[in-house]
Amino acid sequence: MSTLAQRIVIENVLQGKMRGKVAYQGHLPATIALQATYVKPYDDPSGKGYQRPVDTKRCKDFAEYLSKGEESLFTPILLNAAAHWEFTAYDKQRPSYGRLICKSKASLMDGQHRLGGIRQYIQDTNSELNVPFLAFHYLDEDEEIQLFDTINTKAKGIGSSLSKFLRRDSDDLSWVATQLLVRPDSPFYRIGSIIGKRSKGRHITLQNLYKTLHLLTKHPALLVLNKEEKLALSLIYFNSIKEKYSDEWDDYKGFRLTHIVCLDALSIAGSQVISKYVYDNHQVNYNAIVRCVKKLRKIDWSVNGSLRYVKGLSGSKTLAEDLMDCECQSKC
């Protein structure tokens, strides 16, 4: 993906430093910019990807913006050359001015939709234009992800779901939420979206799941569990709910069970009930949790039933109280 058919030479480049990092500034013909860059998708097998799928509408909109002429200015794309670009000064009197020899492609950290729009524009108009760039000589993969996260959360916003995904290695609940979306044995598999974009069949975002897991594990007895234990507990609890209400779980349009307000209610109630079966040595009585869920009475989860009026966190708390009454009466 990052290999080049042949080396690329970029002339008239300025070399400098930004916060101690060597960086290069210059311009590339659009056709060369497209050849010399690549994107690391969020689901890259390496586990070090982070980019969203490209939004074709945004690319089209940018291409239309470029068609307005010389007033269509745009900011430089941001690259990580990963030490594959070598700088040579033209002469000793100007050591910061020279050329770059590109041995491999640079990772495109910021500017994916700009380049997509540029590609469409030059194809439609059979023309060429210069693309400004800022390239770091070397960032390791974690630095690259962190910079991408900072740029997009502080500026145009990548969305809280993708941000949680990027932090999965440093935040336990982000890791658990991600696992619940990608594991085939999870009830949320195939109905959740990591990048936060809902589509047919995928109505639960990673941020939604993160929030409901926070409610599920906020009891002091559960907070002390490590991420693997929280994952196991979550799988047992929500799989038991799916098994108990299988038809309702699979029918998002007809029932409210997997609507966020109801999932949050189940987590609030579950936190109180599950905490009774977590012991000081981190041992969890999973069988008791499953029995509690199985003994829940029949609940009308239909979108046209009484739950259609339940909204927001206050609604989740009210519904949770009703659920806890059911679980207490069931005497697990």
C-alpha positions as CSV (number, residue, x, y, z in Angstrom):
1,M,0.0,0.0,0.0
2,S,2.9,2.4,0.8
3,T,5.2,1.4,-2.0
4,L,6.0,3.5,-5.0
5,A,6.6,2.2,-8.5
6,Q,9.5,4.7,-8.7
7,R,11.0,7.4,-6.6
8,I,9.4,10.9,-6.7
9,V,11.4,14.1,-6.5
10,I,9.8,17.2,-5.0
11,E,11.6,20.5,-5.7
12,N,11.6,23.8,-3.8
13,V,10.9,22.4,-0.4
14,L,11.5,24.2,2.9
15,Q,12.8,22.2,5.9
16,G,12.0,23.3,9.4
17,K,11.1,22.1,12.9
18,M,7.8,22.1,14.6
19,R,7.9,21.4,18.4
20,G,11.2,19.5,17.8
21,K,9.9,17.5,14.9
22,V,11.5,17.9,11.4
23,A,8.9,19.0,8.9
24,Y,8.8,19.9,5.2
25,Q,6.6,22.4,3.4
26,G,6.0,22.7,-0.3
27,H,3.7,22.1,-3.2
28,L,3.0,19.0,-5.3
29,P,1.2,18.6,-8.6
30,A,-2.2,17.0,-7.9
31,T,-1.4,13.9,-9.9
32,I,1.8,13.4,-7.9
33,A,0.1,14.1,-4.6
34,L,-2.3,11.3,-5.4
35,Q,0.5,8.9,-6.2
36,A,2.7,9.8,-3.2
37,T,0.1,9.4,-0.4
38,Y,-2.0,6.6,1.1
39,V,-4.7,6.3,3.8
40,K,-4.7,4.1,6.9
41,P,-8.4,3.0,7.4
42,Y,-9.7,2.6,10.9
43,D,-10.2,-1.2,10.4
44,D,-6.7,-1.8,9.1
45,P,-5.5,-5.3,10.2
46,S,-2.5,-3.8,11.8
47,G,-4.7,-2.2,14.5
48,K,-3.0,1.1,13.8
49,G,-5.5,2.5,11.3
50,Y,-7.7,5.6,12.1
51,Q,-9.2,7.1,9.0
52,R,-12.9,7.1,8.3
53,P,-14.3,5.8,5.0
54,V,-14.3,8.6,2.5
55,D,-17.6,10.6,2.2
56,T,-18.1,10.9,-1.6
57,K,-20.5,13.8,-1.1
58,R,-17.8,15.8,0.7
59,C,-15.4,15.1,-2.1
60,K,-17.9,16.2,-4.7
61,D,-18.6,19.4,-2.7
62,F,-14.9,20.2,-2.6
63,A,-14.6,19.5,-6.4
64,E,-17.4,22.0,-7.0
65,Y,-15.7,24.5,-4.7
66,L,-12.5,24.2,-6.7
67,S,-14.4,24.9,-9.9
68,K,-15.0,28.4,-8.7
69,G,-11.5,29.5,-9.8
70,E,-8.6,31.2,-8.2
71,E,-10.6,32.2,-5.2
72,S,-10.9,28.6,-4.2
73,L,-8.1,28.5,-1.7
74,F,-7.5,25.5,0.6
75,T,-5.2,24.5,3.4
76,P,-2.2,22.1,3.1
77,I,-2.7,18.4,3.4
78,L,-0.9,16.9,6.4
79,L,1.5,13.9,5.9
80,N,3.7,11.6,7.8
81,A,6.7,10.6,5.6
82,A,7.7,8.0,8.2
83,A,11.4,8.6,7.4
84,H,10.9,7.5,3.8
85,W,11.5,11.0,2.4
86,E,15.0,12.4,2.3
87,F,15.9,16.1,2.2
88,T,18.9,17.5,0.3
89,A,19.8,21.2,0.4
90,Y,20.6,22.9,-2.8
91,D,23.6,24.7,-1.3
92,K,25.3,25.2,2.1
93,Q,24.3,28.9,2.3
94,R,20.6,27.9,2.4
95,P,20.5,24.6,4.3
96,S,16.8,24.7,4.8
97,Y,15.9,25.0,1.1
98,G,16.2,22.0,-1.3
99,R,14.5,18.9,-2.7
100,L,12.9,15.8,-1.3
101,I,13.5,12.3,-2.6
102,C,10.4,10.1,-1.9
103,K,11.2,6.4,-1.6
104,S,7.8,5.4,-0.4
105,K,4.3,6.9,0.0
106,A,3.5,9.2,2.9
107,S,0.6,8.5,5.2
108,L,-2.2,11.1,4.7
109,M,-3.2,12.3,8.2
110,D,-5.4,15.2,7.2
111,G,-6.9,16.1,3.8
112,Q,-8.5,12.9,2.7
113,H,-11.6,14.6,1.3
114,R,-9.6,17.5,-0.2
115,L,-7.6,15.0,-2.2
116,G,-10.7,13.1,-3.1
117,G,-12.2,16.3,-4.4
118,I,-9.0,17.2,-6.2
119,R,-9.0,13.8,-7.9
120,Q,-12.5,14.4,-9.2
121,Y,-11.8,18.0,-10.2
122,I,-8.7,17.2,-12.3
123,Q,-10.5,14.2,-13.9
124,D,-13.5,16.3,-14.8
125,T,-11.5,19.3,-16.1
126,N,-8.5,17.5,-17.5
127,S,-6.4,20.1,-15.7
128,E,-3.6,20.2,-13.1
129,L,-3.2,22.2,-9.9
130,N,-0.7,22.5,-7.1
131,V,-1.5,20.9,-3.7
132,P,0.2,22.5,-0.7
133,F,1.5,20.0,1.9
134,L,3.1,19.9,5.3
135,A,5.0,16.6,5.9
136,F,6.6,15.4,9.1
137,H,9.8,13.6,8.5
138,Y,8.9,10.9,11.1
139,L,6.1,10.2,13.5
140,D,5.6,6.8,15.0
141,E,2.2,5.2,14.6
142,D,0.9,6.2,18.0
143,E,2.1,9.8,17.5
144,E,0.3,9.8,14.1
145,I,-3.0,8.6,15.6
146,Q,-2.7,11.0,18.5
147,L,-2.2,14.0,16.2
148,F,-5.1,12.9,14.0
149,D,-7.3,12.6,17.0
150,T,-6.3,16.0,18.3
151,I,-6.7,17.8,15.0
152,N,-10.2,16.3,14.4
153,T,-11.6,16.5,17.9
154,K,-10.4,20.1,18.5
155,A,-11.1,21.4,15.0
156,K,-13.8,19.9,12.7
157,G,-14.6,17.0,14.9
158,I,-14.3,13.3,13.9
159,G,-17.1,12.4,16.2
160,S,-17.1,10.9,19.7
161,S,-17.5,7.3,18.5
162,L,-14.3,7.2,16.3
163,S,-12.5,9.1,19.1
164,K,-13.4,6.4,21.6
165,F,-12.2,3.8,19.1
166,L,-8.8,5.5,18.8
167,R,-8.5,5.6,22.6
168,R,-9.3,1.9,23.0
169,D,-5.8,1.0,24.1
170,S,-5.7,3.6,26.8
171,D,-9.3,3.6,28.1
172,D,-10.9,0.4,29.4
173,L,-14.5,1.2,28.6
174,S,-13.5,2.3,25.0
175,W,-11.9,-1.1,24.6
176,V,-14.9,-3.0,26.0
177,A,-17.3,-1.0,23.8
178,T,-15.2,-1.8,20.7
179,Q,-15.0,-5.5,21.6
180,L,-18.8,-5.6,21.9
181,L,-19.1,-4.3,18.4
182,V,-16.5,-6.5,16.7
183,R,-16.9,-9.8,18.4
184,P,-19.2,-12.3,16.7
185,D,-20.4,-13.6,20.1
186,S,-21.6,-10.2,21.1
187,P,-25.3,-9.3,20.8
188,F,-24.2,-5.9,19.4
189,Y,-22.3,-7.5,16.6
190,R,-23.6,-6.2,13.2
191,I,-26.0,-3.7,14.8
192,G,-23.3,-1.2,15.8
193,S,-21.2,1.5,14.2
194,I,-17.6,2.1,15.2
195,I,-17.3,5.4,13.3
196,G,-20.6,6.8,14.6
197,K,-22.5,6.8,11.3
198,R,-25.8,5.0,11.6
199,S,-27.1,3.0,8.6
200,K,-29.7,0.3,8.0
201,G,-29.3,-2.3,10.7
202,R,-26.6,-0.4,12.5
203,H,-28.4,1.9,14.9
204,I,-26.1,1.8,17.9
205,T,-22.9,3.9,17.8
206,L,-19.7,3.2,19.7
207,Q,-20.4,6.3,21.8
208,N,-23.9,5.0,22.6
209,L,-22.4,1.7,23.8
210,Y,-19.7,3.5,25.8
211,K,-22.3,5.5,27.6
212,T,-24.4,2.5,28.5
213,L,-21.4,0.6,29.7
214,H,-20.5,3.5,31.9
215,L,-24.0,3.2,33.5
216,L,-23.6,-0.6,33.8
217,T,-20.2,-0.5,35.5
218,K,-20.5,2.6,37.6
219,H,-21.3,0.7,40.9
220,P,-18.2,0.6,43.1
221,A,-18.2,-3.2,43.1
222,L,-17.9,-3.2,39.3
223,L,-15.5,-0.3,38.9
224,V,-12.7,-2.3,40.3
225,L,-13.0,-5.0,37.6
226,N,-10.4,-5.0,34.9
227,K,-11.4,-4.6,31.2
228,E,-11.5,-8.3,30.5
229,E,-13.8,-8.9,33.5
230,K,-16.1,-6.0,32.4
231,L,-16.2,-7.4,28.9
232,A,-17.2,-10.9,30.2
233,L,-19.8,-9.4,32.5
234,S,-21.3,-7.3,29.7
235,L,-21.4,-10.2,27.3
236,I,-23.2,-12.4,29.8
237,Y,-25.7,-9.7,30.8
238,F,-26.7,-8.5,27.3
239,N,-26.6,-11.9,25.7
240,S,-29.0,-13.0,28.4
241,I,-31.3,-10.1,27.6
242,K,-31.2,-10.9,23.9
243,E,-32.0,-14.5,24.6
244,K,-34.9,-13.5,26.9
245,Y,-36.3,-11.1,24.4
246,S,-35.0,-12.4,21.1
247,D,-37.8,-11.2,18.8
248,E,-37.7,-7.7,20.4
249,W,-33.9,-7.5,20.1
250,D,-33.9,-8.3,16.4
251,D,-36.7,-5.9,15.5
252,Y,-35.5,-2.3,16.0
253,K,-38.4,-0.7,14.1
254,G,-41.1,-2.7,16.0
255,F,-39.6,-2.7,19.5
256,R,-37.7,-0.3,21.7
257,L,-35.5,-2.8,23.4
258,T,-32.3,-1.8,21.6
259,H,-33.2,1.9,21.5
260,I,-30.6,3.8,23.5
261,V,-33.1,5.0,26.2
262,C,-34.0,1.3,27.0
263,L,-30.4,0.0,26.8
264,D,-29.4,2.7,29.3
265,A,-32.3,1.7,31.6
266,L,-31.2,-1.9,31.4
267,S,-27.7,-0.9,32.3
268,I,-28.8,1.3,35.3
269,A,-30.9,-1.6,36.6
270,G,-28.2,-4.2,35.8
271,S,-25.5,-2.2,37.7
272,Q,-27.5,-2.5,40.9
273,V,-28.5,-6.2,40.5
274,I,-25.1,-7.4,39.1
275,S,-23.2,-5.8,41.9
276,K,-24.8,-8.3,44.4
277,Y,-23.0,-11.1,42.6
278,V,-19.5,-9.7,42.3
279,Y,-17.3,-10.7,45.3
280,D,-14.2,-9.2,46.8
281,N,-11.9,-11.5,45.0
282,H,-13.3,-10.3,41.6
283,Q,-15.3,-13.5,41.2
284,V,-18.6,-13.1,39.5
285,N,-21.6,-15.4,39.8
286,Y,-22.6,-15.3,36.2
287,N,-25.2,-18.0,36.7
288,A,-27.1,-15.8,39.2
289,I,-27.0,-12.9,36.7
290,V,-28.5,-15.2,33.9
291,R,-31.2,-16.5,36.3
292,C,-32.2,-12.9,37.2
293,V,-32.6,-11.9,33.6
294,K,-34.6,-15.1,32.8
295,K,-37.0,-14.5,35.6
296,L,-37.9,-11.0,34.4
297,R,-41.6,-10.8,33.6
298,K,-43.0,-10.1,30.1
299,I,-42.4,-6.5,29.2
300,D,-44.2,-4.7,26.4
301,W,-41.2,-3.3,24.4
302,S,-43.3,-2.4,21.4
303,V,-42.9,1.1,19.9
304,N,-46.6,1.7,20.2
305,G,-46.8,0.6,23.9
306,S,-46.3,2.6,27.0
307,L,-42.6,2.8,26.5
308,R,-43.1,5.1,23.5
309,Y,-43.2,8.0,26.0
310,V,-39.9,7.1,27.6
311,K,-37.2,9.6,26.6
312,G,-33.8,10.8,27.8
313,L,-31.9,9.9,30.9
314,S,-34.8,10.7,33.2
315,G,-36.9,8.2,31.2
316,S,-34.1,5.6,31.5
317,K,-33.9,6.1,35.3
318,T,-37.7,5.7,35.6
319,L,-37.7,2.6,33.5
320,A,-34.8,1.2,35.4
321,E,-36.7,1.5,38.7
322,D,-39.5,-0.6,37.1
323,L,-37.0,-3.2,35.9
324,M,-35.4,-3.4,39.3
325,D,-38.7,-4.0,40.9
326,C,-39.2,-6.9,38.5
327,E,-35.8,-8.3,39.3
328,C,-36.3,-8.0,43.0
329,Q,-39.7,-9.7,42.8
330,S,-38.1,-12.5,40.8
331,K,-35.8,-13.4,43.8
332,C,-32.9,-14.6,41.8
